[in-house]
Amino acid sequence: MHARFAVKAQNSAPDPAVDLARFEALRTEISGKFRQHGIRVESAAAGFALGRRWNDSDGRFTRSLTFPAT
């Protein structure tokens, strides 16, 4: 997702919305190969830090939110 103007992207619980500034991008990837350690390593290599993670109730799926590393 690439915001051409400021927008609030609706999402599912626990954090139902993400605010995007003008020209800010939100990227997604669907993959079955990553575990938490791999996500941290891949993110760090790309200059990002793992922020939050959400798991489904059965522990099969994880959604991760990363931020530019500072």
VOBALO-326059 format. One record per residue (C-alpha): x, y, z; residue in three letters. Coordinates in steps of 0.25 Angstrom, whole numbers, plus 5000, padded with zeros to 4 digits. Example, Ala and Ser with C-alpha at 12.3 -4.5 7.8 and 13.67 -1.06 7.14 Angstrom:
// residues 2
504949825031ALA
505549965029SER
//
This chain:
// residues 70
500050005000MET
500550144996HIS
499850265002ALA
499650374992ARG
499150455004PHE
498950435019ALA
498050315022VAL
497650215033LYS
497750075029ALA
496749985036GLN
497249855041ASN
496849745050SER
496949745065ALA
497749765074PRO
498149895067ASP
497049925057PRO
497750035050ALA
499050085045VAL
499250235041ASP
500050255029LEU
500650395025ALA
500650445011ARG
501550365002PHE
501750265013GLU
501750115009ALA
501249995016LEU
501849865010ARG
501349725012THR
501849585010GLU
501249455012ILE
502249345014SER
502249205022GLY
503749205023LYS
503949305034PHE
504049295049ARG
504249405059GLN
505749385059HIS
505749385044GLY
504849515043ILE
505849585052ARG
507049545044VAL
506349585031GLU
505849715036SER
507149755042ALA
507849725029ALA
506949815022ALA
507049925032GLY
505749895040PHE
505449855054ALA
504349765058LEU
503349845066GLY
502049755069ARG
501549625066ARG
500149565066TRP
499849415066ASN
498549345063ASP
497949265074SER
498449135069ASP
499949185068GLY
499949155053ARG
500049295047PHE
500849425051THR
500649565047ARG
501949655049SER
502049805049LEU
503449855046THR
504049995047PHE
505250065041PRO
506450035051ALA
506950155058THR
//
